Amino acid sequence: MMAPVLAGVLVIVGAFFALIAAIGLIRLPDVYSRMHAASKAGTVGSGLMMIALAIVSGDSGTAARALAGVIFFVLTAPIAAHLLARAAYKVGYPLWHGSVADEMSDAE
């Protein structure tokens, strides 16, 4: 009885984070900010929805695959965002004029 309610709340909260990620992709000024929004909020949103799937599935195999997907998202999204940002910086994609720090210039 409580599992469907909890799953519904997780789906709604996950959808909210996915919406925030989508808005960030549209509204943020440069590729680095957009990537941050997509990787952080998108990972949380999809992770919460996968946890909701694991709760209501009723099947241990489906729940295990959903939890494996959450672990995969948590491990790969930050790494992928970092590598994409680094590649964008190396090819010369400019920072937004309002950026206050260029921490990658020290790493070169």
BALUMNU-924278 format. One record per residue: residue in one letter; x, y, z of N, C-alpha, C in turn. Coordinates in steps of 0.001 Angstrom, whole numbers, plus 500000, padded with zeros to 6 digits. Last residue first. Layout:
[A,[X,Y,Z],[X,Y,Z],[X,Y,Z]]
...
This chain:
[E,[546714,523103,482229],[547359,522946,480918],[548850,522867,481038]]
[A,[545677,523793,484645],[545937,522375,484390],[546667,522142,483078]]
[D,[545074,526454,484611],[546198,526023,485437],[546597,524585,485135]]
[S,[542788,526507,483088],[543994,527112,482526],[545228,526720,483320]]
[M,[540744,525506,484596],[541403,524588,483669],[542647,525198,483049]]
[E,[539639,527549,486052],[540484,526589,486757],[541209,525640,485812]]
[D,[538827,530468,485834],[539193,529537,484770],[540175,528534,485371]]
[A,[536160,532281,487311],[537395,531511,487447],[537573,530603,486237]]
[V,[533839,533616,486705],[534791,534279,487608],[536098,533523,487743]]
[S,[531955,534323,483816],[532669,533323,484620],[533738,534011,485454]]
[G,[530756,536068,482101],[530518,536265,483527],[531207,535235,484414]]
[H,[531254,535127,479570],[531953,536338,480009],[531770,536620,481491]]
[W,[531784,531621,479422],[530844,532726,479485],[531572,533937,480057]]
[L,[534586,530410,477554],[533811,530508,478785],[532836,531665,478659]]
[P,[534698,529001,474218],[534904,530073,475206],[534038,529923,476453]]
[Y,[536417,526218,473106],[535075,526742,473339],[535150,527774,474460]]
[G,[538875,525039,472437],[538753,526487,472480],[537358,527034,472650]]
[V,[539455,522441,472674],[539235,522917,471310],[538933,524407,471266]]
[K,[539675,522270,475475],[540871,522073,474644],[540673,522560,473214]]
[Y,[537024,522601,476286],[538029,523602,476664],[539256,523497,475762]]
[A,[535861,520282,475285],[535377,521586,474816],[536392,522674,475134]]
[A,[537282,518390,476794],[537433,518416,475339],[536970,519751,474771]]
[R,[536301,519034,479343],[537736,519152,479068],[538000,519209,477560]]
[A,[533623,518420,479015],[534022,519793,479330],[535495,520007,479024]]
[L,[533812,515648,478545],[533261,516535,477512],[533650,517987,477758]]
[L,[534886,514795,480997],[535641,514598,479765],[535122,515476,478634]]
[H,[532809,515550,482763],[534163,516084,482929],[534956,515959,481632]]
[A,[530684,514016,481790],[530593,515478,481774],[531971,516108,481909]]
[A,[531678,511422,482282],[531391,511856,480917],[531319,513374,480825]]
[I,[531813,511491,485080],[533023,511257,484294],[532817,511739,482866]]
[P,[529132,511868,485843],[530142,512882,486171],[531423,512728,485353]]
[A,[527962,509456,484621],[527568,510817,484229],[528601,511870,484629]]
[T,[528952,507039,485804],[529385,507473,484476],[529047,508912,484121]]
[L,[527958,506598,488415],[529382,506452,488128],[529801,507087,486807]]
[V,[525229,507051,488246],[526003,507790,489248],[527500,507715,488949]]
[F,[524477,505221,486228],[524314,506665,486047],[525216,507450,486985]]
[F,[525100,502768,487548],[525751,503129,486290],[525661,504632,486035]]
[I,[523306,502864,489689],[524750,502855,489955],[525520,503262,488705]]
[V,[520927,502751,488204],[521208,503901,489070],[522703,503992,489344]]
[G,[521199,500222,487010],[521134,501430,486188],[521427,502682,486982]]
[A,[521049,498627,489260],[522296,498637,488494],[522341,499855,487571]]
[L,[518381,499118,489888],[519418,499602,490803],[520793,499599,490139]]
[A,[517224,497828,487675],[516983,499254,487916],[518048,499834,488838]]
[R,[518092,495200,488059],[518509,495939,486857],[518309,497438,487029]]
[A,[516775,494645,490468],[518238,494598,490406],[518758,495356,489192]]
[A,[514106,494849,489659],[514626,495759,490679],[516147,495791,490652]]
[T,[513993,492707,487866],[513762,494073,487387],[514313,495090,488374]]
[G,[514481,490614,489692],[515345,490827,488531],[515222,492241,487978]]
[S,[512376,490756,491502],[513733,491041,491975],[514705,491265,490820]]
[D,[509391,492400,491028],[510262,491359,490487],[511693,491686,490885]]
[G,[508008,494582,491760],[507548,493306,492279],[508380,492128,491812]]
[S,[508211,497309,490993],[508293,496238,489996],[507755,494909,490506]]
[V,[508286,499425,492762],[506971,498918,492346],[507034,497715,491416]]
[I,[511066,499848,493231],[510118,499683,494343],[508829,499010,493886]]
[A,[512230,500183,490744],[512663,499061,491581],[511668,498791,492702]]
[L,[510971,502557,489963],[510727,501320,489220],[511099,500103,490060]]
[A,[512156,504277,491800],[510702,504065,491837],[510326,502790,491093]]
[I,[514755,504152,490839],[514476,503629,492180],[512977,503382,492336]]
[M,[514357,505460,488408],[514754,504045,488402],[514529,503400,489770]]
[M,[513749,508017,489329],[512736,507265,488585],[513072,505779,488521]]
[L,[516177,508706,490526],[514967,508599,491344],[513873,507814,490633]]
[G,[517836,508730,488229],[518074,507797,489331],[516855,507613,490209]]
[S,[516815,510836,486746],[516687,509476,486219],[516930,508437,487302]]
[G,[517434,512951,488601],[516083,512687,488111],[515908,511272,487598]]
[V,[520228,512758,488937],[519334,512623,490093],[517921,512267,489630]]
[T,[521052,513169,486270],[521401,511944,486985],[520483,511718,488175]]
[G,[520059,515739,485756],[519603,514600,484967],[519890,513272,485637]]
[A,[521510,517299,487544],[520061,517177,487708],[519510,515992,486921]]
[K,[524211,516735,486510],[523809,516637,487921],[522307,516400,488066]]
[S,[524230,516941,483680],[524815,515783,484358],[524325,515647,485794]]
[A,[522877,519319,483048],[522425,518039,482500],[522975,516858,483282]]
[A,[524361,521261,484447],[522928,521068,484713],[522458,519698,484241]]
[H,[526881,520931,483256],[526715,520764,484698],[525252,520487,485032]]
[M,[526347,521593,480626],[526777,520247,480941],[526616,519944,482426]]
[R,[525755,524287,480926],[524725,523366,480444],[525074,521919,480791]]
[S,[528236,525265,481720],[527087,525369,482626],[525984,524402,482220]]
[Y,[529683,524688,479381],[530114,524154,480675],[528971,524193,481693]]
[V,[528503,526087,477303],[528488,524625,477279],[528841,524033,478633]]
[D,[526622,528899,478661],[527705,528261,477916],[527665,526747,478076]]
[P,[524174,529859,479924],[524845,530600,478862],[525921,529853,478075]]
[L,[520964,528218,480358],[522317,528534,480808],[523180,529011,479643]]
[R,[518457,527500,479199],[518675,528836,479747],[520128,529189,480083]]
[I,[518447,524841,478238],[517946,525932,477406],[518447,527288,477891]]
[L,[519493,523302,480263],[520055,523179,478921],[519635,524334,478024]]
[G,[517786,524009,482369],[519193,524403,482403],[519846,524317,481039]]
[I,[515478,522710,481564],[515483,524177,481611],[516915,524695,481625]]
[A,[516400,520076,481902],[515997,520557,480577],[515982,522081,480520]]
[A,[516856,520017,484678],[517957,519763,483748],[517624,520291,482353]]
[I,[514236,520461,485574],[515280,521436,485897],[516476,521259,484964]]
[L,[513082,518078,484640],[512628,519367,484117],[513664,520453,484377]]
[A,[514429,516260,486257],[514606,516183,484811],[514162,517482,484140]]
[F,[513406,517060,488740],[514836,517208,488467],[515127,517127,486975]]
[F,[510702,516361,488298],[511066,517743,488598],[512547,517977,488311]]
[A,[510918,513622,487996],[510481,514422,486849],[510807,515895,487056]]
[G,[511646,512988,490633],[512560,512722,489529],[512204,513513,488284]]
[V,[509280,513699,491945],[510518,514417,492271],[511552,514209,491165]]
[I,[507576,511818,490706],[507300,513259,490606],[508553,514071,490901]]
[V,[508800,509405,491447],[508651,509746,490030],[508408,511243,489863]]
[L,[508579,509536,494248],[509901,509492,493616],[509832,509860,492138]]
[V,[505783,509466,494508],[506527,510647,494971],[507903,510689,494317]]
[G,[505323,506894,493482],[504740,508076,492840],[505455,509353,493230]]
[A,[506669,505340,495373],[507126,505347,493984],[506573,506549,493232]]
[L,[505050,505866,497603],[506465,506244,497618],[507021,506314,496200]]
[V,[502668,504718,496655],[502706,506141,497019],[504144,506641,497004]]
[P,[503374,502021,496279],[502966,502845,495132],[502995,504346,495430]]
[A,[504114,501338,499046],[505078,501317,497949],[504621,502134,496738]]
[M,[501943,501238,500748],[502808,502409,500830],[503774,502493,499643]]
[M,[500817,498808,500000],[500000,500000,500000],[500864,501261,500000]]
